[in-house]
Amino acid sequence: MFEGNFSLSYLVKFSFQELTTEKDADAVEAWFKDKDVSKFNLALAQSLDTIRANAKWLERSKDDVADWLKKSKL
């Protein structure tokens, strides 16, 4: 039983690791709203937190990163 839950949790985290907007998080949350997530609830919550943290970082830092890249000629 543990192995299946571990695999499912890994799959959830892996599936959402590239999402970076609040809209992405809202879409994931809406899709799972009426689904039984009891076997991967923690992984889903962590994934949503990560998506939202990435969205906040991107919004806060995108101009600084763009400026740095221009100055560094990268």
N, CA, C and O atoms as a GROMACS GRO file, in nm:
protein
  296
    1MET      N    1   0.082  -0.119   0.000
    1MET     CA    2   0.000   0.000   0.000
    1MET      C    3   0.087   0.126   0.000
    1MET      O    4   0.057   0.220  -0.074
    2PHE      N    5   0.192   0.130   0.080
    2PHE     CA    6   0.279   0.248   0.085
    2PHE      C    7   0.341   0.275  -0.051
    2PHE      O    8   0.351   0.390  -0.093
    3GLU      N    9   0.382   0.169  -0.121
    3GLU     CA   10   0.449   0.187  -0.249
    3GLU      C   11   0.358   0.255  -0.350
    3GLU      O   12   0.401   0.345  -0.423
    4GLY      N   13   0.232   0.215  -0.355
    4GLY     CA   14   0.137   0.276  -0.447
    4GLY      C   15   0.115   0.423  -0.416
    4GLY      O   16   0.110   0.505  -0.507
    5ASN      N   17   0.102   0.456  -0.288
    5ASN     CA   18   0.081   0.595  -0.248
    5ASN      C   19   0.204   0.679  -0.280
    5ASN      O   20   0.192   0.793  -0.324
    6PHE      N   21   0.322   0.622  -0.258
    6PHE     CA   22   0.446   0.693  -0.289
    6PHE      C   23   0.453   0.722  -0.438
    6PHE      O   24   0.487   0.834  -0.478
    7SER      N   25   0.423   0.624  -0.520
    7SER     CA   26   0.428   0.642  -0.665
    7SER      C   27   0.327   0.746  -0.712
    7SER      O   28   0.358   0.828  -0.798
    8LEU      N   29   0.208   0.742  -0.656
    8LEU     CA   30   0.105   0.837  -0.693
    8LEU      C   31   0.144   0.978  -0.651
    8LEU      O   32   0.123   1.074  -0.726
    9SER      N   33   0.199   0.992  -0.533
    9SER     CA   34   0.245   1.123  -0.485
    9SER      C   35   0.356   1.177  -0.574
    9SER      O   36   0.356   1.295  -0.608
   10TYR      N   37   0.448   1.092  -0.612
   10TYR     CA   38   0.557   1.133  -0.702
   10TYR      C   39   0.501   1.178  -0.836
   10TYR      O   40   0.545   1.278  -0.892
   11LEU      N   41   0.405   1.104  -0.887
   11LEU     CA   42   0.344   1.138  -1.015
   11LEU      C   43   0.275   1.274  -1.010
   11LEU      O   44   0.286   1.353  -1.104
   12VAL      N   45   0.206   1.303  -0.901
   12VAL     CA   46   0.140   1.432  -0.885
   12VAL      C   47   0.243   1.544  -0.885
   12VAL      O   48   0.229   1.642  -0.958
   13LYS      N   49   0.347   1.530  -0.803
   13LYS     CA   50   0.450   1.634  -0.796
   13LYS      C   51   0.520   1.653  -0.930
   13LYS      O   52   0.544   1.766  -0.973
   14PHE      N   53   0.553   1.544  -0.995
   14PHE     CA   54   0.623   1.549  -1.124
   14PHE      C   55   0.537   1.617  -1.230
   14PHE      O   56   0.587   1.694  -1.312
   15SER      N   57   0.408   1.587  -1.230
   15SER     CA   58   0.317   1.639  -1.332
   15SER      C   59   0.303   1.791  -1.328
   15SER      O   60   0.279   1.853  -1.431
   16PHE      N   61   0.318   1.850  -1.210
   16PHE     CA   62   0.292   1.993  -1.196
   16PHE      C   63   0.416   2.077  -1.173
   16PHE      O   64   0.405   2.196  -1.145
   17GLN      N   65   0.533   2.019  -1.184
   17GLN     CA   66   0.656   2.090  -1.149
   17GLN      C   67   0.689   2.206  -1.242
   17GLN      O   68   0.765   2.295  -1.203
   18GLU      N   69   0.636   2.208  -1.362
   18GLU     CA   70   0.667   2.316  -1.457
   18GLU      C   71   0.565   2.430  -1.454
   18GLU      O   72   0.584   2.530  -1.524
   19LEU      N   73   0.460   2.419  -1.375
   19LEU     CA   74   0.357   2.522  -1.370
   19LEU      C   75   0.404   2.640  -1.285
   19LEU      O   76   0.462   2.621  -1.179
   20THR      N   77   0.376   2.762  -1.333
   20THR     CA   78   0.435   2.879  -1.266
   20THR      C   79   0.342   2.999  -1.254
   20THR      O   80   0.389   3.109  -1.225
   21THR      N   81   0.213   2.981  -1.275
   21THR     CA   82   0.124   3.096  -1.263
   21THR      C   83   0.011   3.066  -1.165
   21THR      O   84  -0.021   2.950  -1.138
   22GLU      N   85  -0.048   3.172  -1.114
   22GLU     CA   86  -0.163   3.157  -1.025
   22GLU      C   87  -0.279   3.092  -1.102
   22GLU      O   88  -0.356   3.015  -1.045
   23LYS      N   89  -0.289   3.124  -1.230
   23LYS     CA   90  -0.392   3.063  -1.314
   23LYS      C   91  -0.372   2.911  -1.323
   23LYS      O   92  -0.469   2.835  -1.320
   24ASP      N   93  -0.247   2.868  -1.333
   24ASP     CA   94  -0.216   2.724  -1.333
   24ASP      C   95  -0.264   2.660  -1.203
   24ASP      O   96  -0.329   2.555  -1.205
   25ALA      N   97  -0.231   2.722  -1.091
   25ALA     CA   98  -0.270   2.668  -0.960
   25ALA      C   99  -0.421   2.660  -0.948
   25ALA      O  100  -0.476   2.561  -0.900
   26ASP      N  101  -0.489   2.765  -0.992
   26ASP     CA  102  -0.635   2.766  -0.986
   26ASP      C  103  -0.695   2.656  -1.073
   26ASP      O  104  -0.793   2.593  -1.034
   27ALA      N  105  -0.636   2.633  -1.190
   27ALA     CA  106  -0.685   2.528  -1.280
   27ALA      C  107  -0.666   2.390  -1.219
   27ALA      O  108  -0.756   2.305  -1.226
   28VAL      N  109  -0.551   2.366  -1.159
   28VAL     CA  110  -0.525   2.237  -1.094
   28VAL      C  111  -0.622   2.217  -0.979
   28VAL      O  112  -0.682   2.111  -0.964
   29GLU      N  113  -0.637   2.320  -0.897
   29GLU     CA  114  -0.728   2.312  -0.782
   29GLU      C  115  -0.871   2.286  -0.828
   29GLU      O  116  -0.941   2.204  -0.768
   30ALA      N  117  -0.916   2.354  -0.932
   30ALA     CA  118  -1.052   2.336  -0.982
   30ALA      C  119  -1.072   2.194  -1.037
   30ALA      O  120  -1.177   2.134  -1.016
   31TRP      N  121  -0.970   2.142  -1.106
   31TRP     CA  122  -0.984   2.009  -1.165
   31TRP      C  123  -0.997   1.902  -1.057
   31TRP      O  124  -1.073   1.807  -1.073
   32PHE      N  125  -0.923   1.917  -0.948
   32PHE     CA  126  -0.926   1.817  -0.842
   32PHE      C  127  -1.036   1.840  -0.739
   32PHE      O  128  -1.054   1.759  -0.648
   33LYS      N  129  -1.111   1.950  -0.752
   33LYS     CA  130  -1.209   1.989  -0.651
   33LYS      C  131  -1.306   1.876  -0.615
   33LYS      O  132  -1.332   1.853  -0.497
   34ASP      N  133  -1.360   1.807  -0.714
   34ASP     CA  134  -1.461   1.704  -0.690
   34ASP      C  135  -1.404   1.562  -0.697
   34ASP      O  136  -1.478   1.465  -0.711
   35LYS      N  137  -1.272   1.551  -0.688
   35LYS     CA  138  -1.207   1.420  -0.699
   35LYS      C  139  -1.160   1.372  -0.561
   35LYS      O  140  -1.134   1.454  -0.472
   36ASP      N  141  -1.150   1.242  -0.545
   36ASP     CA  142  -1.096   1.185  -0.421
   36ASP      C  143  -0.944   1.194  -0.428
   36ASP      O  144  -0.880   1.122  -0.504
   37VAL      N  145  -0.887   1.282  -0.348
   37VAL     CA  146  -0.742   1.302  -0.347
   37VAL      C  147  -0.679   1.248  -0.218
   37VAL      O  148  -0.565   1.283  -0.185
   38SER      N  149  -0.752   1.166  -0.147
   38SER     CA  150  -0.706   1.120  -0.015
   38SER      C  151  -0.572   1.046  -0.021
   38SER      O  152  -0.496   1.048   0.077
   39LYS      N  153  -0.542   0.981  -0.131
   39LYS     CA  154  -0.417   0.905  -0.140
   39LYS      C  155  -0.297   0.991  -0.177
   39LYS      O  156  -0.183   0.947  -0.168
   40PHE      N  157  -0.323   1.115  -0.219
   40PHE     CA  158  -0.212   1.204  -0.256
   40PHE      C  159  -0.240   1.348  -0.215
   40PHE      O  160  -0.190   1.442  -0.277
   41ASN      N  161  -0.318   1.365  -0.111
   41ASN     CA  162  -0.357   1.498  -0.064
   41ASN      C  163  -0.236   1.585  -0.030
   41ASN      O  164  -0.231   1.702  -0.068
   42LEU      N  165  -0.140   1.530   0.042
   42LEU     CA  166  -0.021   1.606   0.081
   42LEU      C  167   0.060   1.648  -0.042
   42LEU      O  168   0.102   1.763  -0.052
   43ALA      N  169   0.081   1.557  -0.134
   43ALA     CA  170   0.156   1.589  -0.256
   43ALA      C  171   0.085   1.697  -0.337
   43ALA      O  172   0.150   1.785  -0.394
   44LEU      N  173  -0.047   1.690  -0.344
   44LEU     CA  174  -0.123   1.790  -0.417
   44LEU      C  175  -0.112   1.926  -0.350
   44LEU      O  176  -0.090   2.028  -0.416
   45ALA      N  177  -0.126   1.929  -0.218
   45ALA     CA  178  -0.114   2.055  -0.144
   45ALA      C  179   0.025   2.115  -0.161
   45ALA      O  180   0.039   2.236  -0.180
   46GLN      N  181   0.128   2.032  -0.153
   46GLN     CA  182   0.265   2.080  -0.172
   46GLN      C  183   0.286   2.132  -0.314
   46GLN      O  184   0.354   2.233  -0.334
   47SER      N  185   0.230   2.064  -0.410
   47SER     CA  186   0.243   2.108  -0.549
   47SER      C  187   0.175   2.242  -0.570
   47SER      O  188   0.229   2.330  -0.637
   48LEU      N  189   0.056   2.260  -0.514
   48LEU     CA  190  -0.014   2.388  -0.525
   48LEU      C  191   0.064   2.499  -0.457
   48LEU      O  192   0.073   2.610  -0.510
   49ASP      N  193   0.121   2.470  -0.340
   49ASP     CA  194   0.204   2.570  -0.272
   49ASP      C  195   0.325   2.608  -0.356
   49ASP      O  196   0.361   2.726  -0.365
   50THR      N  197   0.388   2.510  -0.418
   50THR     CA  198   0.505   2.536  -0.501
   50THR      C  199   0.468   2.619  -0.624
   50THR      O  200   0.540   2.712  -0.659
   51ILE      N  201   0.357   2.585  -0.688
   51ILE     CA  202   0.313   2.663  -0.804
   51ILE      C  203   0.290   2.808  -0.764
   51ILE      O  204   0.333   2.900  -0.833
   52ARG      N  205   0.221   2.829  -0.651
   52ARG     CA  206   0.191   2.966  -0.608
   52ARG      C  207   0.317   3.041  -0.564
   52ARG      O  208   0.329   3.161  -0.589
   53ALA      N  209   0.409   2.972  -0.501
   53ALA     CA  210   0.536   3.036  -0.463
   53ALA      C  211   0.615   3.076  -0.588
   53ALA      O  212   0.672   3.184  -0.593
   54ASN      N  213   0.617   2.988  -0.687
   54ASN     CA  214   0.686   3.019  -0.813
   54ASN      C  215   0.620   3.137  -0.884
   54ASN      O  216   0.689   3.221  -0.941
   55ALA      N  217   0.488   3.142  -0.881
   55ALA     CA  218   0.416   3.253  -0.945
   55ALA      C  219   0.450   3.385  -0.878
   55ALA      O  220   0.472   3.486  -0.945
   56LYS      N  221   0.455   3.385  -0.745
   56LYS     CA  222   0.489   3.507  -0.672
   56LYS      C  223   0.633   3.549  -0.700
   56LYS      O  224   0.661   3.668  -0.721
   57TRP      N  225   0.725   3.453  -0.702
   57TRP     CA  226   0.865   3.486  -0.731
   57TRP      C  227   0.878   3.543  -0.871
   57TRP      O  228   0.947   3.643  -0.893
   58LEU      N  229   0.811   3.479  -0.967
   58LEU     CA  230   0.820   3.524  -1.106
   58LEU      C  231   0.766   3.666  -1.120
   58LEU      O  232   0.826   3.750  -1.187
   59GLU      N  233   0.653   3.694  -1.058
   59GLU     CA  234   0.595   3.827  -1.065
   59GLU      C  235   0.686   3.931  -0.999
   59GLU      O  236   0.704   4.041  -1.051
   60ARG      N  237   0.742   3.895  -0.887
   60ARG     CA  238   0.827   3.987  -0.810
   60ARG      C  239   0.963   4.009  -0.877
   60ARG      O  240   1.017   4.120  -0.869
   61SER      N  241   1.018   3.909  -0.942
   61SER     CA  242   1.158   3.914  -0.986
   61SER      C  243   1.180   3.916  -1.136
   61SER      O  244   1.294   3.931  -1.180
   62LYS      N  245   1.077   3.903  -1.216
   62LYS     CA  246   1.099   3.890  -1.360
   62LYS      C  247   1.171   4.011  -1.421
   62LYS      O  248   1.255   3.994  -1.509
   63ASP      N  249   1.139   4.131  -1.376
   63ASP     CA  250   1.206   4.249  -1.431
   63ASP      C  251   1.353   4.253  -1.391
   63ASP      O  252   1.439   4.288  -1.472
   64ASP      N  253   1.381   4.218  -1.265
   64ASP     CA  254   1.521   4.214  -1.219
   64ASP      C  255   1.602   4.112  -1.297
   64ASP      O  256   1.716   4.138  -1.336
   65VAL      N  257   1.545   3.996  -1.320
   65VAL     CA  258   1.615   3.891  -1.395
   65VAL      C  259   1.637   3.936  -1.540
   65VAL      O  260   1.745   3.916  -1.596
   66ALA      N  261   1.536   3.996  -1.600
   66ALA     CA  262   1.550   4.044  -1.738
   66ALA      C  263   1.659   4.150  -1.747
   66ALA      O  264   1.740   4.148  -1.840
   67ASP      N  265   1.662   4.243  -1.652
   67ASP     CA  266   1.767   4.346  -1.650
   67ASP      C  267   1.905   4.284  -1.634
   67ASP      O  268   1.999   4.323  -1.703
   68TRP      N  269   1.917   4.188  -1.544
   68TRP     CA  270   2.045   4.122  -1.521
   68TRP      C  271   2.092   4.050  -1.648
   68TRP      O  272   2.210   4.056  -1.683
   69LEU      N  273   2.000   3.981  -1.714
   69LEU     CA  274   2.036   3.911  -1.837
   69LEU      C  275   2.082   4.008  -1.946
   69LEU      O  276   2.178   3.980  -2.018
   70LYS      N  277   2.014   4.121  -1.957
   70LYS     CA  278   2.055   4.222  -2.056
   70LYS      C  279   2.194   4.276  -2.025
   70LYS      O  280   2.277   4.290  -2.114
   71LYS      N  281   2.219   4.306  -1.898
   71LYS     CA  282   2.349   4.360  -1.857
   71LYS      C  283   2.460   4.257  -1.874
   71LYS      O  284   2.574   4.291  -1.905
   72SER      N  285   2.425   4.132  -1.852
   72SER     CA  286   2.524   4.024  -1.863
   72SER      C  287   2.540   3.975  -2.006
   72SER      O  288   2.627   3.893  -2.036
   73LYS      N  289   2.456   4.026  -2.094
   73LYS     CA  290   2.457   3.988  -2.236
   73LYS      C  291   2.439   3.838  -2.255
   73LYS      O  292   2.504   3.775  -2.337
   74LEU      N  293   2.348   3.782  -2.176
   74LEU     CA  294   2.317   3.640  -2.188
   74LEU      C  295   2.192   3.618  -2.269
   74LEU      O  296   2.150   3.504  -2.289
   0.00000   0.00000   0.00000
